[in-house]
Amino acid sequence: MGKFIVFIFSFMLLFIVLQIISGWVLTIFYTPDFSS
């Protein structure tokens, strides 16, 4: 049971880190479209 909790916790942590990194990358490479 303990290893399962550690697995779930590490999976959630990895998911949150990936979300933060992807949002950061998208924010850096975002170019607003002023033509519309």
C-alpha distance matrix in Angstrom:
0.0 3.8 5.6 5.2 6.5 8.9 9.9 10.8 12.5 14.4 15.5 16.8 18.5 20.1 21.3 22.9 24.6 25.9 27.3 29.0 30.5 31.8 33.3 34.9 36.4 37.7 39.3 41.0 42.4 43.4 47.1 48.5 51.0 54.1 56.3 55.1
3.8 0.0 3.8 5.4 5.2 6.3 8.6 10.0 10.6 12.3 14.2 15.5 16.6 18.3 20.0 21.3 22.6 24.4 25.9 27.2 28.7 30.3 31.8 33.1 34.7 36.3 37.7 39.2 40.9 42.0 45.7 47.3 50.0 53.0 55.4 54.4
5.6 3.8 0.0 3.8 5.4 5.0 6.1 8.6 9.8 10.4 12.1 14.2 15.2 16.2 18.1 19.9 20.9 22.3 24.2 25.7 26.7 28.3 30.1 31.4 32.6 34.3 36.0 37.3 38.8 40.1 43.9 45.6 48.3 51.4 53.7 52.9
5.2 5.4 3.8 0.0 3.8 5.4 5.0 6.2 8.6 9.9 10.5 12.3 14.2 15.3 16.4 18.4 20.0 21.0 22.5 24.5 25.8 26.9 28.6 30.3 31.5 32.8 34.6 36.3 37.5 38.6 42.3 43.8 46.3 49.5 51.6 50.6
6.5 5.2 5.4 3.8 0.0 3.8 5.4 5.2 6.1 8.5 9.8 10.6 12.2 14.2 15.3 16.6 18.3 19.9 21.1 22.7 24.4 25.7 27.1 28.6 30.3 31.6 33.0 34.8 36.4 37.3 41.0 42.4 45.0 48.1 50.4 49.3
8.9 6.3 5.0 5.4 3.8 0.0 3.8 5.5 5.1 6.0 8.5 9.9 10.4 12.1 14.1 15.3 16.4 18.2 19.9 21.1 22.4 24.1 25.7 26.9 28.4 30.1 31.5 32.9 34.6 35.8 39.6 41.3 44.1 47.1 49.5 48.8
9.9 8.6 6.1 5.0 5.4 3.8 0.0 3.8 5.5 5.2 6.0 8.6 9.9 10.5 12.1 14.3 15.3 16.4 18.3 20.1 21.0 22.3 24.3 25.7 26.8 28.4 30.2 31.6 32.9 34.2 37.9 39.6 42.2 45.5 47.6 46.9
10.8 10.0 8.6 6.2 5.2 5.5 3.8 0.0 3.8 5.5 5.1 6.2 8.6 9.9 10.5 12.3 14.3 15.3 16.5 18.5 20.0 21.0 22.5 24.4 25.8 26.9 28.6 30.4 31.7 32.6 36.3 37.7 40.3 43.4 45.6 44.6
12.5 10.6 9.8 8.6 6.1 5.1 5.5 3.8 0.0 3.8 5.5 5.2 6.2 8.6 9.9 10.7 12.4 14.3 15.4 16.7 18.4 20.0 21.2 22.6 24.4 25.8 27.1 28.8 30.5 31.5 35.2 36.7 39.5 42.4 44.9 44.0
14.4 12.3 10.4 9.9 8.5 6.0 5.2 5.5 3.8 0.0 3.8 5.5 5.0 6.1 8.5 9.9 10.5 12.2 14.2 15.4 16.4 18.2 19.9 21.0 22.4 24.2 25.7 27.0 28.6 29.9 33.7 35.5 38.3 41.4 43.8 43.3
15.5 14.2 12.1 10.5 9.8 8.5 6.0 5.1 5.5 3.8 0.0 3.8 5.5 5.1 6.1 8.7 9.9 10.5 12.3 14.4 15.4 16.4 18.3 20.0 21.1 22.4 24.3 25.8 27.0 28.2 31.9 33.6 36.2 39.4 41.6 40.9
16.8 15.5 14.2 12.3 10.6 9.9 8.6 6.2 5.2 5.5 3.8 0.0 3.8 5.5 5.0 6.2 8.6 9.9 10.5 12.4 14.3 15.3 16.5 18.3 20.0 21.0 22.5 24.4 25.9 26.7 30.4 31.8 34.4 37.5 39.8 38.9
18.5 16.6 15.2 14.2 12.2 10.4 9.9 8.6 6.2 5.0 5.5 3.8 0.0 3.8 5.4 5.2 6.2 8.6 9.9 10.7 12.4 14.3 15.5 16.6 18.4 20.0 21.2 22.7 24.6 25.6 29.4 31.0 34.0 36.9 39.5 38.9
20.1 18.3 16.2 15.3 14.2 12.1 10.5 9.9 8.6 6.1 5.1 5.5 3.8 0.0 3.8 5.5 5.1 6.1 8.6 10.0 10.6 12.2 14.2 15.3 16.4 18.2 19.9 21.1 22.6 24.0 27.8 29.7 32.5 35.7 38.1 37.7
21.3 20.0 18.1 16.4 15.3 14.1 12.1 10.5 9.9 8.5 6.1 5.0 5.4 3.8 0.0 3.8 5.5 5.1 6.2 8.7 10.0 10.5 12.3 14.2 15.4 16.4 18.3 20.1 21.2 22.1 25.9 27.5 30.1 33.3 35.5 34.9
22.9 21.3 19.9 18.4 16.6 15.3 14.3 12.3 10.7 9.9 8.7 6.2 5.2 5.5 3.8 0.0 3.8 5.4 5.1 6.2 8.7 9.9 10.6 12.3 14.3 15.4 16.5 18.4 20.2 20.9 24.6 26.0 28.9 31.9 34.4 33.8
24.6 22.6 20.9 20.0 18.3 16.4 15.3 14.3 12.4 10.5 9.9 8.6 6.2 5.1 5.5 3.8 0.0 3.8 5.4 5.2 6.2 8.6 9.9 10.5 12.3 14.2 15.3 16.6 18.5 19.8 23.6 25.5 28.5 31.5 34.1 33.9
25.9 24.4 22.3 21.0 19.9 18.2 16.4 15.3 14.3 12.2 10.5 9.9 8.6 6.1 5.1 5.4 3.8 0.0 3.8 5.5 5.1 6.0 8.5 9.8 10.5 12.1 14.1 15.3 16.5 17.9 21.7 23.7 26.5 29.7 32.1 31.8
27.3 25.9 24.2 22.5 21.1 19.9 18.3 16.5 15.4 14.2 12.3 10.5 9.9 8.6 6.2 5.1 5.4 3.8 0.0 3.8 5.5 5.2 6.1 8.5 10.0 10.5 12.1 14.3 15.5 16.1 19.9 21.4 24.2 27.3 29.7 29.2
29.0 27.2 25.7 24.5 22.7 21.1 20.1 18.5 16.7 15.4 14.4 12.4 10.7 10.0 8.7 6.2 5.2 5.5 3.8 0.0 3.8 5.6 5.2 6.1 8.7 9.9 10.5 12.3 14.4 15.2 18.9 20.6 23.7 26.6 29.3 29.1
30.5 28.7 26.7 25.8 24.4 22.4 21.0 20.0 18.4 16.4 15.4 14.3 12.4 10.6 10.0 8.7 6.2 5.1 5.5 3.8 0.0 3.8 5.5 5.0 6.2 8.6 9.8 10.6 12.4 14.1 17.8 20.1 23.2 26.2 28.8 29.0
31.8 30.3 28.3 26.9 25.7 24.1 22.3 21.0 20.0 18.2 16.4 15.3 14.3 12.2 10.5 9.9 8.6 6.0 5.2 5.6 3.8 0.0 3.8 5.4 5.1 6.1 8.5 9.9 10.7 11.9 15.7 17.8 20.6 23.9 26.2 26.2
33.3 31.8 30.1 28.6 27.1 25.7 24.3 22.5 21.2 19.9 18.3 16.5 15.5 14.2 12.3 10.6 9.9 8.5 6.1 5.2 5.5 3.8 0.0 3.8 5.5 5.1 6.1 8.6 10.1 10.3 14.0 15.6 18.6 21.6 24.2 24.1
34.9 33.1 31.4 30.3 28.6 26.9 25.7 24.4 22.6 21.0 20.0 18.3 16.6 15.3 14.2 12.3 10.5 9.8 8.5 6.1 5.0 5.4 3.8 0.0 3.8 5.5 5.1 6.3 8.8 9.9 13.5 15.6 19.0 21.8 24.6 25.0
36.4 34.7 32.6 31.5 30.3 28.4 26.8 25.8 24.4 22.4 21.1 20.0 18.4 16.4 15.4 14.3 12.3 10.5 10.0 8.7 6.2 5.1 5.5 3.8 0.0 3.8 5.4 5.1 6.3 8.5 12.0 14.8 17.9 20.9 23.4 24.1
37.7 36.3 34.3 32.8 31.6 30.1 28.4 26.9 25.8 24.2 22.4 21.0 20.0 18.2 16.4 15.4 14.2 12.1 10.5 9.9 8.6 6.1 5.1 5.5 3.8 0.0 3.8 5.5 5.3 5.8 9.6 11.9 14.7 18.0 20.3 20.7
39.3 37.7 36.0 34.6 33.0 31.5 30.2 28.6 27.1 25.7 24.3 22.5 21.2 19.9 18.3 16.5 15.3 14.1 12.1 10.5 9.8 8.5 6.1 5.1 5.4 3.8 0.0 3.8 5.6 5.2 8.7 10.5 14.0 16.7 19.6 20.1
41.0 39.2 37.3 36.3 34.8 32.9 31.6 30.4 28.8 27.0 25.8 24.4 22.7 21.1 20.1 18.4 16.6 15.3 14.3 12.3 10.6 9.9 8.6 6.3 5.1 5.5 3.8 0.0 3.8 5.7 8.5 11.4 14.8 17.3 20.2 21.4
42.4 40.9 38.8 37.5 36.4 34.6 32.9 31.7 30.5 28.6 27.0 25.9 24.6 22.6 21.2 20.2 18.5 16.5 15.5 14.4 12.4 10.7 10.1 8.8 6.3 5.3 5.6 3.8 0.0 3.8 6.4 9.8 12.6 15.7 18.0 19.3
43.4 42.0 40.1 38.6 37.3 35.8 34.2 32.6 31.5 29.9 28.2 26.7 25.6 24.0 22.1 20.9 19.8 17.9 16.1 15.2 14.1 11.9 10.3 9.9 8.5 5.8 5.2 5.7 3.8 0.0 3.8 6.4 9.5 12.5 15.0 15.9
47.1 45.7 43.9 42.3 41.0 39.6 37.9 36.3 35.2 33.7 31.9 30.4 29.4 27.8 25.9 24.6 23.6 21.7 19.9 18.9 17.8 15.7 14.0 13.5 12.0 9.6 8.7 8.5 6.4 3.8 0.0 3.8 6.5 9.3 11.8 13.3
48.5 47.3 45.6 43.8 42.4 41.3 39.6 37.7 36.7 35.5 33.6 31.8 31.0 29.7 27.5 26.0 25.5 23.7 21.4 20.6 20.1 17.8 15.6 15.6 14.8 11.9 10.5 11.4 9.8 6.4 3.8 0.0 3.8 6.2 9.1 10.1
51.0 50.0 48.3 46.3 45.0 44.1 42.2 40.3 39.5 38.3 36.2 34.4 34.0 32.5 30.1 28.9 28.5 26.5 24.2 23.7 23.2 20.6 18.6 19.0 17.9 14.7 14.0 14.8 12.6 9.5 6.5 3.8 0.0 3.8 5.6 6.8
54.1 53.0 51.4 49.5 48.1 47.1 45.5 43.4 42.4 41.4 39.4 37.5 36.9 35.7 33.3 31.9 31.5 29.7 27.3 26.6 26.2 23.9 21.6 21.8 20.9 18.0 16.7 17.3 15.7 12.5 9.3 6.2 3.8 0.0 3.8 5.6
56.3 55.4 53.7 51.6 50.4 49.5 47.6 45.6 44.9 43.8 41.6 39.8 39.5 38.1 35.5 34.4 34.1 32.1 29.7 29.3 28.8 26.2 24.2 24.6 23.4 20.3 19.6 20.2 18.0 15.0 11.8 9.1 5.6 3.8 0.0 3.8
55.1 54.4 52.9 50.6 49.3 48.8 46.9 44.6 44.0 43.3 40.9 38.9 38.9 37.7 34.9 33.8 33.9 31.8 29.2 29.1 29.0 26.2 24.1 25.0 24.1 20.7 20.1 21.4 19.3 15.9 13.3 10.1 6.8 5.6 3.8 0.0
